[in-house]
Amino acid sequence: MIETLMERYERAQMYFDAKDFVTASTLLDELVEDVPDETAVRVLLARAYFHSAQLHRAERELRIVLDRDPVDDYAHLLLGRTLERQSRHGEAARHLRIAEAMTGESSRRILEPVD
């Protein structure tokens, strides 16, 4: 049986929801190879990388997302938090300010997996 792209995404989401971020990132990385222009897949991949402390990989994916869609407030927030975890506070501050300006919310939103 061959899985559809949606089934593969849902399976990766299941691992993400179970907080198995390493497995989720492996599945999502394979999916990104097949659908490189699908932003939702890249954002979830970046989140899985973030939560599994694969920070350079998370940064790479988020920069791709922001190159394509510079007004993605969540990508700015997550990139800011990713850079903070790498002790790159000056770079992080810029992205956190952008996210806050776009949403009117504090950039201190918790980056927990969402339901």
C-alpha positions as a Markdown table, in Angstrom:
| # | Residue | x | y | z |
|---|---|---|---|---|
| 1 | Met | 0.0 | 0.0 | 0.0 |
| 2 | Ile | 1.4 | 3.4 | -1.0 |
| 3 | Glu | 0.7 | 6.3 | 1.4 |
| 4 | Thr | -0.6 | 9.5 | 0.0 |
| 5 | Leu | 1.2 | 12.8 | 0.8 |
| 6 | Met | -1.6 | 13.6 | 3.2 |
| 7 | Glu | -1.4 | 10.3 | 5.0 |
| 8 | Arg | 2.4 | 10.8 | 5.4 |
| 9 | Tyr | 1.8 | 14.3 | 6.8 |
| 10 | Glu | -0.8 | 13.0 | 9.2 |
| 11 | Arg | 1.5 | 10.3 | 10.4 |
| 12 | Ala | 4.3 | 12.8 | 11.0 |
| 13 | Gln | 1.8 | 15.0 | 12.8 |
| 14 | Met | 0.9 | 12.0 | 15.0 |
| 15 | Tyr | 4.5 | 11.6 | 16.0 |
| 16 | Phe | 4.8 | 15.3 | 16.6 |
| 17 | Asp | 1.7 | 15.3 | 18.8 |
| 18 | Ala | 3.2 | 12.4 | 20.8 |
| 19 | Lys | 6.3 | 14.5 | 21.3 |
| 20 | Asp | 8.4 | 12.1 | 19.3 |
| 21 | Phe | 10.0 | 15.1 | 17.5 |
| 22 | Val | 13.0 | 13.1 | 16.1 |
| 23 | Thr | 10.8 | 10.6 | 14.3 |
| 24 | Ala | 8.5 | 13.5 | 13.2 |
| 25 | Ser | 11.4 | 15.4 | 11.8 |
| 26 | Thr | 12.7 | 12.4 | 9.9 |
| 27 | Leu | 9.3 | 11.8 | 8.3 |
| 28 | Leu | 8.8 | 15.5 | 7.5 |
| 29 | Asp | 12.2 | 15.9 | 6.0 |
| 30 | Glu | 11.4 | 13.1 | 3.6 |
| 31 | Leu | 8.0 | 14.8 | 2.8 |
| 32 | Val | 9.7 | 18.2 | 2.2 |
| 33 | Glu | 11.8 | 16.5 | -0.5 |
| 34 | Asp | 8.6 | 15.5 | -2.3 |
| 35 | Val | 6.7 | 18.8 | -1.8 |
| 36 | Pro | 9.4 | 21.5 | -1.3 |
| 37 | Asp | 7.0 | 24.3 | -1.8 |
| 38 | Glu | 4.5 | 23.3 | 0.8 |
| 39 | Thr | 5.0 | 25.8 | 3.6 |
| 40 | Ala | 2.9 | 24.0 | 6.2 |
| 41 | Val | 5.2 | 21.0 | 6.0 |
| 42 | Arg | 8.3 | 23.1 | 6.4 |
| 43 | Val | 6.9 | 25.0 | 9.4 |
| 44 | Leu | 6.0 | 21.7 | 11.1 |
| 45 | Leu | 9.5 | 20.4 | 10.2 |
| 46 | Ala | 11.1 | 23.5 | 11.8 |
| 47 | Arg | 8.9 | 23.0 | 14.9 |
| 48 | Ala | 10.0 | 19.4 | 15.2 |
| 49 | Tyr | 13.7 | 20.4 | 14.8 |
| 50 | Phe | 13.2 | 23.2 | 17.4 |
| 51 | His | 11.7 | 20.8 | 19.9 |
| 52 | Ser | 14.4 | 18.2 | 19.3 |
| 53 | Ala | 17.2 | 20.8 | 19.6 |
| 54 | Gln | 18.2 | 20.6 | 16.0 |
| 55 | Leu | 18.5 | 24.3 | 16.0 |
| 56 | His | 20.6 | 24.9 | 12.9 |
| 57 | Arg | 18.2 | 22.7 | 10.9 |
| 58 | Ala | 15.2 | 24.6 | 12.3 |
| 59 | Glu | 16.8 | 27.9 | 11.4 |
| 60 | Arg | 17.5 | 26.7 | 7.8 |
| 61 | Glu | 13.8 | 25.7 | 7.3 |
| 62 | Leu | 12.5 | 28.9 | 8.8 |
| 63 | Arg | 14.7 | 31.1 | 6.6 |
| 64 | Ile | 13.3 | 29.3 | 3.6 |
| 65 | Val | 9.8 | 29.9 | 4.8 |
| 66 | Leu | 10.5 | 33.6 | 5.4 |
| 67 | Asp | 12.3 | 34.0 | 2.0 |
| 68 | Arg | 9.0 | 32.9 | 0.4 |
| 69 | Asp | 6.6 | 34.6 | 2.8 |
| 70 | Pro | 8.3 | 37.4 | 4.8 |
| 71 | Val | 5.1 | 38.3 | 6.6 |
| 72 | Asp | 4.7 | 34.8 | 8.3 |
| 73 | Asp | 4.5 | 36.0 | 11.9 |
| 74 | Tyr | 4.8 | 32.5 | 13.4 |
| 75 | Ala | 7.9 | 31.8 | 11.3 |
| 76 | His | 9.4 | 35.0 | 12.7 |
| 77 | Leu | 8.5 | 34.0 | 16.2 |
| 78 | Leu | 9.9 | 30.6 | 15.9 |
| 79 | Leu | 13.1 | 31.8 | 14.2 |
| 80 | Gly | 13.5 | 34.3 | 17.0 |
| 81 | Arg | 13.2 | 31.7 | 19.6 |
| 82 | Thr | 15.5 | 29.3 | 17.7 |
| 83 | Leu | 18.2 | 32.0 | 17.5 |
| 84 | Glu | 17.7 | 32.7 | 21.3 |
| 85 | Arg | 18.4 | 29.1 | 22.0 |
| 86 | Gln | 21.7 | 29.5 | 20.1 |
| 87 | Ser | 22.6 | 32.5 | 22.2 |
| 88 | Arg | 22.2 | 34.8 | 19.1 |
| 89 | His | 20.1 | 37.3 | 21.0 |
| 90 | Gly | 20.7 | 40.3 | 18.7 |
| 91 | Glu | 19.5 | 38.4 | 15.7 |
| 92 | Ala | 16.6 | 36.9 | 17.7 |
| 93 | Ala | 15.4 | 40.3 | 18.9 |
| 94 | Arg | 14.7 | 41.5 | 15.3 |
| 95 | His | 12.5 | 38.5 | 14.5 |
| 96 | Leu | 10.7 | 38.6 | 17.8 |
| 97 | Arg | 9.9 | 42.3 | 17.4 |
| 98 | Ile | 8.6 | 41.6 | 13.9 |
| 99 | Ala | 6.3 | 38.8 | 15.2 |
| 100 | Glu | 5.1 | 41.0 | 18.0 |
| 101 | Ala | 4.4 | 44.0 | 15.6 |
| 102 | Met | 2.5 | 41.7 | 13.3 |
| 103 | Thr | 0.3 | 40.0 | 15.9 |
| 104 | Gly | 0.1 | 42.6 | 18.7 |
| 105 | Glu | 1.0 | 39.7 | 21.0 |
| 106 | Ser | 4.0 | 39.3 | 23.2 |
| 107 | Ser | 6.9 | 37.5 | 21.5 |
| 108 | Arg | 7.0 | 35.3 | 24.7 |
| 109 | Arg | 4.3 | 33.1 | 23.4 |
| 110 | Ile | 5.0 | 29.5 | 24.4 |
| 111 | Leu | 6.0 | 27.3 | 21.5 |
| 112 | Glu | 4.2 | 24.2 | 22.6 |
| 113 | Pro | 2.7 | 21.8 | 20.1 |
| 114 | Val | -0.8 | 23.0 | 19.3 |
| 115 | Asp | -3.9 | 20.9 | 19.1 |
